[in-house]
Amino acid sequence: MSADGGAEGGVLTTVPFVYSGSHLELNARVHPEGNIRAEFLDAVGRPIEGAGLSNPCTGDSLRSKVTWESNQGIVDRLKGKPVSMRFHLRRAEL
């Protein structure tokens, strides 16, 4: 699947799923002056504390690692829990 966000930006939210990873990587192409920010949402669609909006991802990479300010294992602690993800794209292809 592919999603593009133009200069005005765009948002993509996934359907709920049970998270099984320990970190998050994106296959993305971010154009100049653009970025992608990700956030994990709980079962009712609220941002999860510590895993809200990520640090901006930039550049062009098949495996761009997503990080959070409080990156002390927050993503690993979500393993086995039902979540959704919301991606904020500006001048970017995910």
N, C-alpha and C positions, 0 to 999 in steps of 0.2 A: 504494500500500500504506500501511497505517497500523498503528502499534503504540502501545499505551498502557501506561504504568507507573503502578501505584497507589502508595499511601503506603508499602507494604512494598518497593517497587522492582521492577524487572524488567530483563532483559537480552535484547537481540536481536543475533544474529550473522549477518552476511550470508554467502552463498556466496562462494567466491573469484572474483575478477574482476581484470582488468588495469586499473589506475588510469590515467585519462587527463586528470585535472584539474590545477589549479595551486593550488586552495584548496577548502575545504569549507564549504558553507552548508546549513543545515537549515530545513525548513518545520516549525515546531514551536510548540506551545502548552504553556508550563510554568506550572503553577499555583503559588500562594504556597507557600513552603517546599519547592519542588521544583527539579529541575535535570535536565539531560541532559549526559552526558559521553561523548565518543566516543574510540575508539582504533583505530589501524590494526594489523592482525595480519599476520605474514609467512605464507608458503605453508604452514607447518606449525601455524599458530595461535598463535604467540608474539607478544606485543606488540613492536612495532618501536621500538627505542631512539630517543628524541626525539619519537615519535609515539604514545606510550602514552596514558594517560588525559589528555584535554584539560582545559582550564579549563572550569568549569561554564557551560552555556548556560542562560539564564533568559528569562522574558518570553514574548511572543506575536509571532512574526515569520514571514513567508514566506521570509525569507533571512537567518537568524541565522548570522553568521560564526563558525566554530569556530576557536579558537586554542589554542596550546600554550605552556607556559612558555618552551620553547626554540624559539619560533616563527620562527626565522631560516630560512625557506624549506624546512622539513622536508617539508611536504606536496608542494611542487613537486619535490623530489628523489625522490619515489615514482612519478612519472610513468613509465608504461610497465612497471611492475613488478606481478607478481601479489600481490594483497593480499586480505584480508577486513576487514570493519569490525565492531566490537562497540560497541553503544550501551547505556549504562546509564541507565535512565529511572527517575525518582522523581517522582511526581505530575506526569506529563508525557505529552503526546501528540506522536508523531513522524509 
